[in-house]
């Protein structure tokens, strides 16, 4: 009976697969003209395609000259419009070119699905005219997005509180930071709204309400060490950010040493976003393997989806002293039959000084045996080596970080887990030796503080993989496709300026 059922299922599967291929072929045939046209023209110069015609109901105009000049072009698959049916998130890969710098890969985002974009248009029109369709440009001036126009001096919490996760509980200090670092104006640098045009103010509020990701990237930029993708600019309803690398999921079956290194970085991100010198706690509400990426050269983990992040101002919490503000808050583990589940209270995240949410999110959804993604369980640290299993500490720490058995156990487990992962990434204490790293922290420090004077030299010997026993020099010795050992040292570029290097 089982064999008969399996045979029937196999036939149905093959039949369905055949019909899908036939349907795809028919679609291609029907769109042959459009297919060739897509390769011939650059749709990113089309005002309607990028949504420039809808401004100020858009996300900005700082990159419009680059778009209109043809400096931004879709990569091959991005040019095929019929594939947009599968691209629900409206995220595209493109090439951006400068005459003297060559081309580089960038990521373009519409910040929402077509349905979500249509819904925001309807909301604007209904609030302006009572009808679902209207002149969008005129309609914007009759909505709450225009309330900052005129002589309004500051963007204040009562205006935007609750509009999105970024401003679920905004402080004046946070909003001043958002305005001061707003990149879609020529005169950025001041928290006073008088330096913004009315259209720029409306674009700011539109972004804040629809999808605040660009404002997160601008307010907490990668240039200052925050673990986010670099914001580049916007034109209409198309936002450009720097391409980081392959998504974290691509490394799920990478060699153990690489996965340990990535896990350590993820815990470091959780710590940085929770405790930093600025007293802003950035809580990740959507944590999955798709929302992180890994740099191909430095192996650095970066957050690439920053839409769902709550920013709590710890200084304001200490000042206002809400009930139980100084009581440590432990996130509750709850079993869930879906992927990337998290349990949290936004109001509690906004009213406590000490919260373990980020540790909980990273441990549960990315690292531990409870992590589930694309039908796979086990987390990034699955199948550890025999000696790690025998030691038992890793499993115990991951379990306590996910499902704490002691009061405040997750806080201590997260601290010890970071330390233990650091030990695993540094099996040898001789001569600054790292596995897969080539990111010796002192080198990173001097590379940033003494640009032009310091270079990082990595030499490695392949010990596994297709390039076995071959010597390699440079960042390629840390390619994740092969296991290698890298010795990284800081070297002064100019001998006479060694004193400036101070190493």
Secondary structure, DSSP 8 states (H G I E B T S, - for coil): -HHHHHHHHHHHHHHHHHHHHHHHHHHHHHTHHHHHHHHHS-GGG-TTTTTGGGTTSSSB-TTHHHHHTT-EEE-GGGG-GGGGGT-TT-EEEEEEEETTTEEEEEEEE-SS-HHHHHHHHHHHHHHHHSSS---HHHHHTTSGGGTT-SS-----HHHHTTSSSTTTT--HHHHHHHHHT-SSSTT-S-S-GGGS-HHHHHHHHHHHHH-THHHHHHHT-GGGT-SB--EEEEEBTEEEEE--EEEGGGGTTS-HHHHHHHHHHHHHHHHHHHS-TT-EEEEES---GGGEEEETTT--EEE---SSEEEEEHHHHHHH--TTTTS-B-------SSSS-----HHHHTT-SSB-HHHHHHIIIIISTT-EETTEES-TT-S--HHHHHH-HHHHHHHHHHS--STTHHHHHHHHHHHHHHHHH-S--STTEEES----HHHHHHHHHTTTTEEEEEEEEE-SSTTTT-EEESGGGG-TTS-EEEEEEEEESSGGGHHHH--
